[in-house]
Amino acid sequence: MRLVMKFGGTSVANGNNIKHVAQIVKNYKENGHEIVVVTSALQGVTDSLLEIANEASSMGKVSLVREFIANLTTKHHEAAHIAIENESIMENVITIIDTRIDELEKALIGICYLGDLSARSKDLISSYGERLCAPILSGALKSLGVNSESFTGGDIGIITNEEFGNAKLHKSTYHKVSEKLTPILKDSISVVTGFIAESESGKVTTFGRGGSDYTASIIGSAINADEIWLWKEVDGIMTADPKIVKEARSIPIISYVEAMELSFFGAKVLHPRAIEPAIQKGIPVRVKNTFEPEFEGTLIIKNEEKIKNIVKAVTVIEKVGLINVSGAGMIGTIGVAARVFKTLADAKVNIIMISQSSSEADISMVVAEDDIESAINSLNKEFKNGIVREVSHDKEVCVIAVVGAGMTYTPGVAGRVFSAMGRENINVIMIGSPKLNISFVINRKDAKKAVNALHKEFELEKNTDKPNPILSHSRIKPASTR
């Protein structure tokens, strides 16, 4: 089998975890699989890099930078010493780490003197988390007797535009990555930095949130992987947040579209963009638990087969606000809704849900909590002519989403959802109208009660979809039989 395995920050949090990850990879390699590994930074490192970059820009204190660099060096030296048992390999990795940390220190001191932190500089600084971790994981594999080499995304040909912080992929990437990695798949495990890439002119860029999963998906598509495995600290995609529902369980099998719906509505396991390249190629994506490697996890497929469960999961977005635009002057006035949407788009406010009354006198929207103030100010400015009587908001709300592709042609699901809310005396403030989910707004204090009631209503703790033996849904034959 040809696999891409991505390990997140918790999976590679420290030296012991990296050693554990290396053993997992070695075991699969010894079973005849061709593997490319994508790694995140050590846990918390990316956030700390951005924090020190902001402090360097605003405070200009070189002493703070030097203190940070000393702590960062210690953290990565300790990880390398624990993860890599072979002394010679470990010393080589330490040399690479020290060289890269020296580069980082110079960049941060430069920011101190300039007092400026551009988007390009942010991408450069934040890239060092993965660039410091990849050599350690590769060294741990070598120490276990596995041929391995570490690369940055740019090294293997992941090329983007220069939209720093949210870079867009260049079409040439897939060919370049295939040319670089395919010839060495049989004899070596490449460890590639997630999250980061390069522009055509060689500038470091990043993909933003979900970037490491996205990197894995890009590589999987480029090398025609049989599956892409995203290793997390959970047992796959869950029927609900286990912190909210004690009976929540792993979903054995789910479609791409259902997984993306869950991601959009607050499930943190996947970012919606992360699996786009896999979708385009029809490559199955599996979410597995690093700390329970024998557990099959969740298989995400194109959904060409019928899956039994009508409802797959219940999720909640809590950090949101409800904005209501109302006024009799809106009735029959052409273009009011378009002006609302354009105003919010210009203010860079993303609308999560929308509903309009049949009288056209009221438009309700759900936006992220952090965007409420910007949205209200922009709308008040746009409609100061009196067409809109009031722009009001409510911060004490949340969005509940019941997700499942099987709901589309199944009568009675909505009735069961809202009957369950009625039995719990939960008031539904607003209802959305997507095809693959039933989403609605309630008071935030009722979130836990609502999710538990719906999880029980649809008996998600039983989850009757068939378990999925690993690789049973692969789209092509195992690599060993090619």
N, C-alpha and C positions, 0 to 999 in steps of 0.2 A: 504494500500500500504506500501511496505517496501522501504524506501528511504535513500540514503546517500547524505547529503548536505554539500558541501565544500564552505567555505567563504574565499575569498582572502584578501590580505592586505588592500586594499581600503575599502572593506566591513567592516573590523574590525579596521579601522584606529584609532579610539578614542572611548571614553566612550559612546558618543551619538550613534555612529554607532553600537557598540556592543549591546546597548540597543534595537536598531531597529532590529538587526539580531535576538536577543532573542525573540522578539515579532513575527517575521515571523515564526520562528521555532515553537513557542507555538501554533500559529494559525493552522499550519498543523498538529501538534500533536492532537489538540482538534478535528480535523476532522477525527481522527481515524488512522492516519498514524504511522507506526513504523519508527523511525528516528535515524540515527547516524550522528553526526555533525563532520566535519573535519575543523580545523581552521588554518589559517596562523598566522604569527606574526602581531602585530600592524604595520601600514604602516611605512616603513623606518627603522625598528628596526634591521632586519637581516643585512642590509648593514652597519648600524652603528656599529654593533657587530664585523663584519669582519674588519672594518676600525680601531677600537680601538685595536683589536688583532694584526693587522699589526704594529700599532704605538707602542704598548707595546713591541713587538719583536725587532723593529728597534731602538727605542729611549730609552726604559727601564725606562721611567718616571712613577713612582708609582702615582705621583700627578695627571697626566693626567687620569689614571685609576680611581682614587677616584672622580675626577670631573665628569667623564662619568657615574660612578655608581650613583652618586647623581642625575644627570639629568634623568637617566633611571628609578630610583626609583620614582621620582616625576611624570614622564609620566605615569607609570603603577598605581600608587596610585590614580592619578586624574581619570584615565579611570575606575578604580574600584569604586570610589566614585560616579561617574556619572551613570555607568551602573547598579549598584546594589543598590536598594532602601532599602532593609532590612538591618538594621544596624548590626545585629549579623552575617548574612551571609557575609556581606562586611568585617567585622573584621577578620573572618576566612580566607577569600581570601587574605587579606593584609598580614596575617601571612605566608601563603604559598609563596606569592610573595617575602617577605623579606628573607625567608629562601633560596629561589632559587637565589636571587640576591647576597646574602652572598656567596653562592657557586661560583657564577660567578666571583665575585670580587677576591676571593682567586685564582681561575684559572688564571685570567688576571695578577695578581701580580706575580704569578709563572712564567708566560711567560716573564714578565719584567726582572726577575732575571736570567732566563735561556738565554734570548736573542735569543730564537728559537721558531718558530711557525710551528709545523708539521701539516700534513694533518689531523691527528687524533685530534690534539688540535683545528684546525679550525672547524671541525665538532662539537666538544663539545661546543665551544663558540657560534657558529651560532645556535645551537639547543635551546638556551635560549629564543629566540624570541617567538617561539611557546609555550614553556614550561611556559612562563609568561602570555601569552594571554589565553590559554585554561582554567585555573581556573577562570578568569574573566568572560568569556562567560558562563561557567557552573554556576557560581554564579548568573549571570544575569537571567538565566533560573530558578534557585531555587527561586530567589526573585519574580518571576512571578508565583510561585506555581507549577513549573514543576520539577519532580524528575530528578536529573542530577548528573553525576560524570565525572570528567576529567581524561584523561589517556594520557600517552605518547605512541608513536607507539610501543616502546618496551614493555610497560605494557600489551598491548593487543596481543602481539605475532608476531609483524612484525619483522622478523629476516632476516639479510643480511650477506654477506661476509664482509671483512674488507677493501674493496676498498673505502677508505674514500673520500668523496666529490662526489662520483658517485657509491654508493653501489648497488650491485646486490642482488635481492630477493632470499631468501632460499625457497625451495619448501614446507617446512613444515609450512610456514606462513599461508596459507589459512585455514588449519585445526585448527591451534592455534587461529586465529582470530575468526573463527566461534565458537569455544568452549567458548571463552571469552565473545563475544558480543551477540550471539543469545539468551541465556537464559534471558538476561536482557532487550531485545528490547521492550517488551510489557509494562514494568513498569517504564522504565527510558530512558533518552536521554544521551547517551555517547558522550562526547566532546573529540575528539582525536586530538593530535598534528599532523599536516601535516608535510611532508618534512623529518622527522627524524625517525630513527629506532634504532635497536641494533644488534650487532653481537652476535654469539652464546656464546661468552665469556663475554657479557654484556657491551661492548664498544659502545658508542654512534656513530651512522653513519648517513649520510644524502644521499638523492637521487639526489641532484643537482637540476638544473633548471627544473621547472615543477613538483617539488617533492610533493607539496601539492595535486595537481590534481591526481598525481600518487597514493598517499596514499588513496584518496577517491575511486579510481578505484579498488585498491587492496581490500579494505574493502567491496565495493559493490559486487565484485566477491565472496568473502569469505562468505558473509551472504545471497547470492542469492537475491540481491536487485532487485526490479522491475525497478527502474531507478536510475541513479546517476545524481545529479543536481550540476553543477558548477556555483556558484553565483559570478558574476563579476560586474564591474561598467558600462558595456555596454549591449545593448539589444540583445545579442547573437552573432553569427558569422555573419559578415556583408558582403555585396556584394563587398565592397571596403572600404578602410580606410576613415571614414567620414571627416578626416582632409584634404583629397585629393579630394574626390568626395562629394559634398554637398547632392546629391540625393541618396547616399548610404543607403541601408535599411537592416534590419535583414532578414536572410535567414530562412524561417520557418522550412525546413527539408533538411537534407543533409546526405550523406552516410559516414560511417567511413573512407573509403579510400579518399573521397574528403576532409574531415576535416583534415586528416593527410597531404595531399598534400598542403592544404592552410597553415598549420602550418609550413611545411618545407619551403615554399616560402614566409615567412615573416609575416603571420597573427599571432598576438601576443596573441590571446585568448587562444590557446591551445598549449601545447608542444607535439610533435609527440609521445613521449613515454607514455604520460599521460593516454591515454585510452586503452593501450594494454590489460590489464586484462579484461576490459569490452568487448573488441572485442572478446576475447577468449570465453567468456560466452554468447555473444550475448545480453548483457545488454544495453538498450538505454541510451544515455548520453544527458542531456539537459543543455544548457547554458542559464542562466537567469540573469536578472539585479536586484541586491539587492535593488536598489532605485526605481525600477518600478516592484514590486513583482507580480503584476497582469498580466504583459505582459508575453506571453507564451515563448518567446525566440526562440532558435534554438534547434530542436531535431535531434540528431545524431543517425542514425540507421544502421543496417546491409545492408540495401538497397535490400531487397527481393522484393520490389514493384518497379514499374517503376515510376520514378520521371520526371515530364514534362520538366523542364528547361535543355537545352543542356549545357549551361554555367552557373555555379553557382556564380563565383566571379572572380574579377581581383585583383591581389596583386602585390606588388613590394618589392624587397630587395635592399636597397640603399647602405649599407655599405659593398660593395664587390669590387673586382678588377679582371681584366682579364689578364691572363698570357698566352703568346704565345711562344711555343717551335717550332723552325723552322730550317730547314737545308736540303740541297739536299742529304746529307749523310744518312738521315733517310729513304730515298726511298728504299724499298726492304730489309732493315736491320731488321731481325727478333728480336723481344723483346724490341724494343725502347719504345713503349707505356707502356709495363709492367714495365720497369725500371723507367719511369716517375712516374707511380702510386706508385710503391714501395718506391721511394725516398720521395715522399710527405707523404706517410703513415708513414715512419720512422721519418719524421720531425713533425708528428702529425698535418698535414695540411689536412683538410677535403675539398674534391672537391664537389662543389655545382652543377656545370654543366660541360659537356665536349663535344667537337666536334673535329673530325679529318677530314682533307681534303682527297678527294679520291686519290690524288697523294701520300699520306702518308708523305708529306714533311712539314706538319704543324699540331700541336696539340694545341688546345685552351682550356683553363680551367678557370672557375670562382671559386674564393676562397674568404673567408672572408677578409675584408680589413686589419685586424690585422695580417693575415697570409702571406701577400704578400712578405714582406722582407725575412722571413724564407724560403718560397717556392723558391724564386729566388736564394738565397744563396745555398740552398741544390741542386737545379738543375744545377747551374753553376759548383758546385763541382763534381757532378756525371758525367757530360758530358764534362769535360775538354779535352777529347781526340779528339774532332773535329767533331764527328758525328753530333752534334747540332751546327749550325752556330750562333744562337742567342736565348737568353731567354729575351723577352721583356714583358712589362706590361703596363696596362692602369688603373689608379685609378678613372678616371672620368666616370665610367659606373654604370649601375644598371641592375637588372634582372626583367623583367615583366613576370608574369605567368597568363594565362587564364585557369581557372580550372573548370572541369566538366566531370563527368563520361559519360555523354551522348554524348560527342564528339567522343568517340572511334569508333562508327559505323555510324557517321553522316558525309556525304560528304560536303565539302565546307566551313567548319569552319575555317580552316587555311587560305583559300583565303580571308575570311571576315576580319580576324585578320590583315593580312599584307596589305590588301587594305586600312583598316582604318589607318594604320601607314603611308602608301603612301600619303593619302589625307592630313595628318598633316605634311608632309615633314619630317618624322622621319626616320632616317637611322637605319636599323637593322644590327647590327655588327656580331651577332652569334645566331644560332638557336639550341635549344636542341631537344631531340626526345623521351620524355616520352609518355606513353599511355593516361594518365588521364589529361594532361595539355599541353598547347602550351606555351613554355617558350623561351624567347629570350633576348638578351643583346642589350641595347641602351645607348646612352649618358645620363648621370645622369640628365642633365639639362632638358631633355625631359620627365622625369618620370611622372610629374603631367599631362601634355598634353596627354601622351599615355594612362594612366589609365582612364582619363575622356572620351577619344575617344572610348575606348573599352567598357566601361560601357554603353555608349550611343548606340554603335553599336549593342550590344546584349540586349538592353532594360532592363537592370538589375534593373532599378528603378521600373519596373512594377512587377517583380518577380511573375510569375503566378503559382508557386507551391501552393497547398492548405494549408491554415492555419492548425495548428495541435493542437486540443484540448489536454490539459494536460492529459497524461497517456493513450491516445488513441492508442498509438503504443506499449504499454508495452507487453513484451513477455509472461507474465503469469498473472493470475487473481489477482485482488486486495487482499491484505493481509486479509481484513475483511471477504472474502468469502472462505478462505482456509479451 
